[in-house]
Structures are given as C-alpha cells and as structure tokens.
Amino acid sequence: MLYVEKRCAMIRIRFNSDHDRVQGNWVLLKNTVSRRLRDDVFEIAEEDRKLLDAHQLSYTVLPVDPSASDNEIRIPITYEVQRWNGD
C-alpha cells in the first residue's frame, strides 16, 4: 500500500470579534490541525475555511510572508486558557 500525504495550502486568519475568536478557536481545536500565532492570528489549512463558514464565524484572511514563517512564535493553548480564566 502506498501512502501519499495530502498537501494543502495554509492561510492565516484573524477573527473579527472576540466571540468569533473564542468560538473559532474551539471549532479549530476540535476538528483541525492549526497553529495559533501571536496577535490572535491562526494558521489553518485553506480547506478549513469551509468549516468556519459553516459555523458562521467572521474572519479576515491575512497575507503570509513565507520567508518569515519560521520566525513566528506560537502561543501555547495553556496561555489562552489562563487568559480567559483571569490567571
């Protein structure tokens, strides 16, 4: 059996409201593989936009600078939980 890895284009998004960001973060965590970057920016697969659209979440697609991708700092999920719990 030959395994061929599916490759997809990655995009960066920012949710347009706090409510959409919280809901979108939950949808992405439960259903996709995504990266959370600084300034509430998410890096997701292009095809995952359909999932966000199905949940009627509002977001803006941001430009991606391929040369800067390796220098991005990821935000651990524990930070997000602490931020919303007030810790």
SULLINSUL-V845154 format. One record per backbone hydrogen bond with DSSP energy under -1.0 kcal/mol. NH is the residue of the N-H (numbers start at 0). CO is the residue of the C=O. E is the energy in kcal/mol with one decimal. If there is no record, write none. Layout:
nh = [NH | NH]
co = [CO | CO]
e = [E | E]
//
This chain:
nh = [10 | 12 | 13 | 15 | 20 | 21 | 22 | 23 | 24 | 25 | 26 | 27 | 28 | 29 | 30 | 31 | 34 | 36 | 41 | 42 | 43 | 45 | 47 | 48 | 49 | 51 | 52 | 53 | 54 | 55 | 56 | 59 | 61 | 67 | 70 | 71 | 74 | 78 | 79 | 80 | 81 | 82 | 83 | 84 | 85 | 86]
co = [43 | 41 | 59 | 57 | 16 | 17 | 18 | 19 | 20 | 21 | 22 | 23 | 24 | 25 | 26 | 27 | 42 | 40 | 12 | 34 | 10 | 8 | 44 | 45 | 46 | 47 | 48 | 49 | 50 | 52 | 51 | 13 | 11 | 64 | 67 | 68 | 35 | 75 | 75 | 76 | 77 | 78 | 79 | 80 | 81 | 81]
e = [-3.2 | -2.8 | -1.9 | -2.2 | -2.1 | -2.5 | -2.5 | -3.0 | -2.6 | -1.8 | -2.5 | -2.8 | -2.5 | -2.2 | -1.6 | -2.2 | -2.3 | -3.7 | -2.7 | -3.1 | -2.5 | -3.5 | -1.6 | -1.5 | -1.0 | -1.7 | -2.9 | -2.2 | -1.2 | -1.6 | -2.1 | -2.7 | -3.5 | -1.6 | -1.3 | -1.2 | -2.3 | -1.1 | -1.1 | -2.2 | -2.4 | -2.7 | -1.9 | -1.7 | -1.1 | -1.7]
//
